[in-house]
Amino acid sequence: MSIVGGIVIFTITWMLVLFTVLPWGVRPQSEEEGEIEPGTVESAPANPRIWTKFAMTTVITIVLFVAVWTIVDLDLFDIRAYFQDI
């Protein structure tokens, strides 16, 4: 796998994992004690913790990327040969 291919796979995987991680632990303002932030709807997240989610996304993506890189580097699965047989 080339460096450019690795960057592309890492970026796509990071975005997919981010959209999976975003809803974790989200509580709407209506469920939290206190008043609703002016100018927002009741269902807006009270404390989204976005930087924590970015960090969790990066760690999960690194684990997945290392697995994919290892599979490709060791030729455990040859995708070109798989699609030639179809």
DARA-V466122 format. One line per field, one symbol per residue. ss: DSSP state (H for helix, E for strand, C for the rest). phi: phi as a letter, one per 20 degrees, with the letter a starting at -180 (. if undefined). A space follows every 10 residues. Layout:
ss=???
phi=???
This chain:
ss=CCHHHHHHHH HHHHHHHHHH HCCCCCCECC CCCCCCCCCC CCCCECCCCH HHHHHHHHHH HHHHHHHHHH HHHCCCCCHH HHHHCC
phi=.fffffffff fffffffgfe egffmecfff eefoeegfnc efefffbflf ffffffffff ffffffffff fffelfbeff ffeffe
